[in-house]
């Protein structure tokens, strides 16, 4: 059975745009999926990237245009300048880690709801109230916000270290069990083709 390690950031617009599609591709190809939220700013600093605000204006302008195009293709609402961005991604990431460990809910929906809260709902995903609601709506115990802090923090740090070692430099980033790497929401089709043996 093929496997996908899914590295992502809860404050990444392209993670938001990828949500739902990742799970469909995994299901279609009989692949298992491990969610690995990480500190995207920490990843940039370790792999030669820059936070969007520090990039050349040409790159900033292109990013905004591309976000709008990708949102239209994905048929998802998107606010290219959300009210609470950037914000601290740690609380929402810890909750996803705790939910993955606990089981019993829909993890893909949880990631979709958290990222949508930021990029379509103008909500602050660093706030416990927002994360609790997303947990509850995805079938998880909202108390995971409080109970998963320590293990969540340890796994969150480990995900970043592991990501750097495995060649990750952006989000979303997908690595298959045969070490094929796919960066970006716009490479999901390629991931699907690879898992189905076409490339």
C-alpha positions as a Python dict, from the first residue, in 0.01 Angstrom:
ca = {
    (1, 'X'): (0, 0, 0),
    (2, 'X'): (152, 336, -100),
    (3, 'X'): (197, 605, 162),
    (4, 'X'): (215, 985, 156),
    (5, 'X'): (379, 1205, 416),
    (6, 'X'): (195, 1535, 393),
    (7, 'X'): (394, 1834, 521),
    (8, 'X'): (192, 2151, 548),
    (9, 'X'): (134, 2475, 736),
    (10, 'X'): (-201, 2576, 877),
    (11, 'X'): (-140, 2936, 767),
    (12, 'X'): (-46, 2845, 409),
    (13, 'X'): (-296, 2954, 142),
    (14, 'X'): (-187, 2671, -84),
    (15, 'X'): (-245, 2419, 194),
    (16, 'X'): (-599, 2557, 216),
    (17, 'X'): (-643, 2524, -160),
    (18, 'X'): (-510, 2166, -152),
    (19, 'X'): (-747, 2055, 123),
    (20, 'X'): (-991, 1789, 16),
    (21, 'X'): (-801, 1705, -302),
    (22, 'X'): (-516, 1539, -113),
    (23, 'X'): (-755, 1300, 58),
    (24, 'X'): (-935, 1217, -267),
    (25, 'X'): (-606, 1131, -438),
    (26, 'X'): (-496, 914, -148),
    (27, 'X'): (-829, 731, -141),
    (28, 'X'): (-837, 682, -519),
    (29, 'X'): (-492, 524, -515),
    (30, 'X'): (-533, 321, -195),
    (31, 'X'): (-265, 528, -20),
    (32, 'X'): (-233, 599, 349),
    (33, 'X'): (-170, 956, 458),
    (34, 'X'): (19, 1101, 754),
    (35, 'X'): (-41, 1467, 833),
    (36, 'X'): (273, 1653, 940),
    (37, 'X'): (204, 2018, 1027),
    (38, 'X'): (517, 2228, 1063),
    (39, 'X'): (649, 2578, 1128),
    (40, 'X'): (665, 2724, 777),
    (41, 'X'): (869, 3029, 878),
    (42, 'X'): (1120, 2799, 1050),
    (43, 'X'): (1131, 2589, 734),
    (44, 'X'): (1201, 2894, 519),
    (45, 'X'): (1486, 3007, 745),
    (46, 'X'): (1649, 2664, 732),
    (47, 'X'): (1613, 2602, 360),
    (48, 'X'): (1691, 2939, 204),
    (49, 'X'): (1336, 3067, 165),
    (50, 'X'): (1195, 3402, 269),
    (51, 'X'): (865, 3492, 435),
    (52, 'X'): (632, 3649, 175),
    (53, 'X'): (673, 4000, 322),
    (54, 'X'): (1051, 3983, 269),
    (55, 'X'): (1039, 3866, -93),
    (56, 'X'): (1105, 4090, -391),
    (57, 'X'): (792, 4283, -496),
    (58, 'X'): (785, 4087, -824),
    (59, 'X'): (749, 3762, -628),
    (60, 'X'): (491, 3910, -393),
    (61, 'X'): (275, 4031, -682),
    (62, 'X'): (300, 3700, -864),
    (63, 'X'): (208, 3507, -548),
    (64, 'X'): (-114, 3709, -505),
    (65, 'X'): (-212, 3663, -870),
    (66, 'X'): (-140, 3292, -855),
    (67, 'X'): (-340, 3253, -534),
    (68, 'X'): (-643, 3409, -702),
    (69, 'X'): (-610, 3185, -1009),
    (70, 'X'): (-567, 2870, -799),
    (71, 'X'): (-869, 2960, -588),
    (72, 'X'): (-1085, 2996, -898),
    (73, 'X'): (-965, 2661, -1034),
    (74, 'X'): (-1030, 2495, -698),
    (75, 'X'): (-1366, 2676, -676),
    (76, 'X'): (-1293, 2795, -324),
    (77, 'X'): (-1344, 3139, -172),
    (78, 'X'): (-1020, 3315, -86),
    (79, 'X'): (-927, 3642, 80),
    (80, 'X'): (-576, 3715, -48),
    (81, 'X'): (-513, 3948, 246),
    (82, 'X'): (-682, 3785, 546),
    (83, 'X'): (-733, 3983, 866),
    (84, 'X'): (-525, 3747, 1082),
    (85, 'X'): (-222, 3658, 875),
    (86, 'X'): (43, 3579, 951),
    (87, 'X'): (-57, 3443, 1290),
    (88, 'X'): (88, 3183, 1524),
    (89, 'X'): (32, 2843, 1355),
    (90, 'X'): (137, 2640, 1659),
    (91, 'X'): (-200, 2607, 1842),
    (92, 'X'): (-385, 2481, 1535),
    (93, 'X'): (-94, 2252, 1446),
    (94, 'X'): (-85, 2103, 1797),
    (95, 'X'): (-459, 2036, 1771),
    (96, 'X'): (-417, 1853, 1439),
    (97, 'X'): (-137, 1642, 1587),
    (98, 'X'): (-348, 1561, 1893),
    (99, 'X'): (-647, 1473, 1672),
    (100, 'X'): (-435, 1244, 1456),
    (101, 'X'): (-315, 1065, 1768),
    (102, 'X'): (-664, 1043, 1917),
    (103, 'X'): (-850, 933, 1605),
    (104, 'X'): (-1226, 916, 1579),
    (105, 'X'): (-1286, 1213, 1353),
    (106, 'X'): (-1217, 1337, 1000),
    (107, 'X'): (-861, 1470, 994),
    (108, 'X'): (-882, 1597, 637),
    (109, 'X'): (-1191, 1797, 727),
    (110, 'X'): (-1012, 1939, 1031),
    (111, 'X'): (-724, 2068, 817),
    (112, 'X'): (-973, 2205, 565),
    (113, 'X'): (-1173, 2388, 831),
    (114, 'X'): (-870, 2539, 1005),
    (115, 'X'): (-712, 2663, 683),
    (116, 'X'): (-1047, 2790, 557),
    (117, 'X'): (-1098, 2979, 883),
    (118, 'X'): (-782, 3175, 803),
    (119, 'X'): (-814, 3217, 425),
    (120, 'X'): (-1190, 3239, 376),
    (121, 'X'): (-1336, 3322, 716),
    (122, 'X'): (-1105, 3598, 841),
    (123, 'X'): (-1061, 3416, 1171),
    (124, 'X'): (-752, 3388, 1387),
    (125, 'X'): (-648, 3021, 1393),
    (126, 'X'): (-420, 3095, 1689),
    (127, 'X'): (-731, 3136, 1907),
    (128, 'X'): (-849, 2834, 2104),
    (129, 'X'): (-1214, 2914, 2035),
    (130, 'X'): (-1164, 2884, 1659),
    (131, 'X'): (-964, 2562, 1688),
    (132, 'X'): (-1218, 2407, 1928),
    (133, 'X'): (-1499, 2473, 1683),
    (134, 'X'): (-1303, 2316, 1397),
    (135, 'X'): (-1227, 2010, 1611),
    (136, 'X'): (-1591, 1970, 1708),
    (137, 'X'): (-1718, 2011, 1351),
    (138, 'X'): (-1470, 1745, 1236),
    (139, 'X'): (-1585, 1491, 1493),
    (140, 'X'): (-1306, 1536, 1746),
    (141, 'X'): (-1318, 1623, 2115),
    (142, 'X'): (-1266, 2002, 2137),
    (143, 'X'): (-1080, 1943, 2465),
    (144, 'X'): (-786, 1822, 2255),
    (145, 'X'): (-690, 2189, 2240),
    (146, 'X'): (-590, 2163, 2606),
    (147, 'X'): (-473, 1803, 2636),
    (148, 'X'): (-238, 1777, 2339),
    (149, 'X'): (-5, 2068, 2407),
    (150, 'X'): (312, 1889, 2521),
    (151, 'X'): (312, 1602, 2274),
    (152, 'X'): (193, 1841, 2005),
    (153, 'X'): (486, 2075, 2063),
    (154, 'X'): (735, 1789, 2051),
    (155, 'X'): (592, 1643, 1731),
    (156, 'X'): (564, 1987, 1571),
    (157, 'X'): (936, 2049, 1628),
    (158, 'X'): (1020, 1697, 1508),
    (159, 'X'): (815, 1746, 1191),
    (160, 'X'): (1024, 2050, 1100),
    (161, 'X'): (1353, 1870, 1163),
    (162, 'X'): (1237, 1567, 965),
    (163, 'X'): (1108, 1783, 680),
    (164, 'X'): (1445, 1955, 636),
    (165, 'X'): (1623, 1619, 638),
    (166, 'X'): (1386, 1479, 374),
    (167, 'X'): (1419, 1770, 132),
    (168, 'X'): (1108, 1973, 211),
    (169, 'X'): (1130, 2350, 151),
    (170, 'X'): (771, 2472, 118),
    (171, 'X'): (408, 2386, 186),
    (172, 'X'): (216, 2188, 98),
    (173, 'X'): (476, 1922, 27),
    (174, 'X'): (410, 1555, -40),
    (175, 'X'): (662, 1272, -16),
    (176, 'X'): (570, 920, -123),
    (177, 'X'): (717, 606, 31),
    (178, 'X'): (944, 570, -275),
    (179, 'X'): (1081, 920, -205),
    (180, 'X'): (910, 1102, -489),
    (181, 'X'): (861, 1464, -384),
    (182, 'X'): (586, 1701, -493),
    (183, 'X'): (580, 2066, -387),
    (184, 'X'): (270, 2277, -407),
    (185, 'X'): (-103, 2249, -453),
    (186, 'X'): (-43, 2276, -828),
    (187, 'X'): (148, 1945, -825),
    (188, 'X'): (-140, 1736, -691),
    (189, 'X'): (-218, 1608, -1041),
    (190, 'X'): (142, 1490, -1071),
    (191, 'X'): (114, 1313, -735),
    (192, 'X'): (-200, 1138, -859),
    (193, 'X'): (-30, 1031, -1182),
    (194, 'X'): (269, 895, -991),
    (195, 'X'): (58, 696, -747),
    (196, 'X'): (-140, 549, -1035),
    (197, 'X'): (184, 442, -1209),
    (198, 'X'): (159, 680, -1504),
    (199, 'X'): (472, 885, -1433),
}
